[in-house]
Amino acid sequence: MIVNQASFAVEDALAAALTDQARKFEPDVIVGLPTLGIPFAINVARRLGHARMVPFGTSRKFWYDDALSQPLNSITSAGQVKRLYIDPRMIPLLTVRHVGVIDDVISTGSSMTSALRPLELAGVRSIAMLSAGMLQGQRWRPTLAQLDPSIESRVVGAIATPLLRRRSDGRWDPIC
């Protein structure tokens, strides 16, 4: 799923499903992960009645603090050296808040793992939920469980799909 290639109707339907799930966690602020988690984060934050959301970035601005960044690993940017940054000016919006983190897809859990470290460094103590437009397979479960065994109960997605592998005959088999 690539949200920027989907229609607004599809994005809205997925965001509505995420919003319904997010309500039970009562996040005070929504954080969006670049790049494709940001449209979902904006959409969900608006639906929750929030005045804004907090975007992470991968483009370092001169006022960013490297101490509030983390190497970013994701299956869609394999081999690329990227960092995930939190704008230090956004920290007052995050501390002493119940934070929801949104990405477009959770597959291996590595992007979410990369996001949680800068939030911790910024003083965020309460992660309400981790969510995505799509939960892909199950590989993310042990990765996130290593951070916090209770986190799995706070991971939600609008849709869940198996991870597929193409066979030599052209058909597809689920991997996990």
C-alpha positions in Angstrom: 0.0 0.0 0.0 1.3 3.4 -1.0 -1.0 6.1 0.4 0.2 8.9 -1.9 -0.9 6.7 -4.9 -4.3 6.0 -3.4 -7.4 8.2 -3.9 -8.5 10.6 -1.2 -11.5 8.2 -0.6 -9.1 5.3 0.2 -7.0 7.5 2.5 -10.0 8.9 4.2 -11.5 5.4 4.8 -8.2 4.1 6.3 -7.8 7.2 8.4 -11.4 6.8 9.7 -10.6 3.2 10.7 -7.4 4.4 12.5 -9.3 7.2 14.2 -11.9 4.7 15.5 -9.2 2.6 17.0 -7.2 5.5 18.3 -10.1 6.9 20.3 -9.9 4.1 22.8 -6.3 5.0 23.6 -7.2 8.7 24.0 -4.0 10.1 22.6 -3.4 13.8 23.4 -1.1 14.3 20.4 -0.4 12.4 17.2 3.1 12.0 15.8 3.5 11.3 12.1 6.5 9.4 10.6 7.9 10.4 7.3 7.1 10.2 4.7 3.8 8.4 4.2 2.8 8.3 7.8 2.4 12.0 7.8 -0.8 12.2 5.7 -2.4 9.6 8.0 -1.3 11.5 11.1 -2.8 14.7 9.8 -6.0 13.1 8.9 -6.4 11.2 12.2 -5.4 14.2 14.3 -8.1 16.3 12.6 -10.7 13.6 13.1 -9.7 13.4 16.8 -10.3 17.2 17.1 -6.6 18.0 17.6 -5.4 21.4 16.5 -2.2 20.0 15.1 0.1 17.0 14.8 3.8 16.6 15.3 5.8 15.4 12.2 9.1 13.7 12.4 11.6 14.5 9.6 14.4 12.8 7.7 15.8 16.1 6.4 18.0 17.7 9.0 17.3 21.4 9.6 20.0 23.6 11.1 18.1 24.0 14.4 17.7 20.2 14.9 19.6 18.6 17.7 21.4 15.4 16.6 21.0 14.1 20.2 17.2 13.9 19.4 17.6 11.8 16.3 18.0 8.1 15.5 19.2 6.1 12.5 16.1 5.2 10.5 15.8 1.6 9.2 13.0 0.6 7.0 12.4 -2.0 4.4 11.5 0.6 1.8 14.8 2.5 2.2 17.1 -0.5 2.6 20.8 0.5 2.1 20.1 4.2 2.5 21.6 6.1 5.4 18.8 8.2 6.9 18.1 9.7 10.3 14.8 10.3 12.0 14.6 13.8 13.6 12.3 15.4 16.0 12.1 19.1 15.9 13.2 20.4 19.3 10.6 23.2 19.1 7.9 20.5 19.2 9.0 18.9 22.4 6.6 21.0 24.6 3.8 19.5 22.6 4.9 16.0 23.5 6.1 15.9 27.1 3.6 14.9 29.7 1.2 13.8 27.0 -0.3 10.5 25.9 1.3 10.2 22.4 0.0 8.2 19.4 2.6 7.4 16.7 1.4 6.8 13.1 3.1 5.4 10.1 1.8 4.1 6.8 2.8 0.5 7.2 4.2 -1.5 10.1 6.1 -4.5 8.6 9.3 -5.3 10.5 8.8 -2.8 13.3 12.1 -1.1 12.6 10.7 2.4 11.7 8.6 2.4 14.8 11.6 1.3 16.8 13.6 4.2 15.3 10.8 6.6 16.3 10.5 5.6 19.9 14.1 6.4 20.8 13.9 10.2 20.0 10.5 10.4 21.8 12.1 8.8 24.9 15.1 11.3 24.6 12.6 14.2 24.3 11.0 13.1 27.6 7.9 11.4 26.3 6.9 8.8 29.0 3.5 7.7 27.7 3.1 6.0 24.3 -0.7 5.6 23.9 -0.5 3.6 20.6 1.4 2.8 17.5 -0.7 2.6 14.4 -0.5 2.3 10.6 -2.7 2.2 7.6 -1.6 -1.4 7.2 -0.1 -4.0 9.4 2.0 -6.2 7.1 2.6 -9.8 8.4 3.8 -10.5 11.9 7.5 -9.7 11.7 7.0 -6.5 13.7 5.8 -8.3 16.8 9.1 -9.6 18.3 10.9 -6.4 17.3 8.5 -4.2 19.2 8.1 -6.7 22.1 11.9 -6.3 22.7 11.3 -2.6 23.5 8.2 -3.2 25.7 6.4 -6.6 25.9 3.1 -4.7 26.6 3.3 -2.7 23.4 1.7 -5.3 21.2 -1.7 -4.5 22.8 -1.3 -0.9 21.7 -0.5 -1.6 18.0 -3.4 -1.1 15.6 -3.9 -0.9 11.9 -6.7 0.0 9.5 -6.0 -3.2 7.6 -3.8 -6.3 8.1 -2.3 -8.3 5.4 0.1 -11.3 5.2 3.5 -10.8 3.8 3.6 -12.6 0.5 6.4 -14.2 -1.6 6.0 -14.9 -5.3 6.5 -18.5 -6.3 8.3 -19.5 -9.5 4.9 -20.4 -11.0 3.7 -16.8 -10.5 1.4 -17.5 -7.6 1.8 -16.0 -4.2 2.4 -17.7 -0.8 2.0 -16.0 2.6 5.3 -15.8 4.5 3.9 -14.7 7.8 
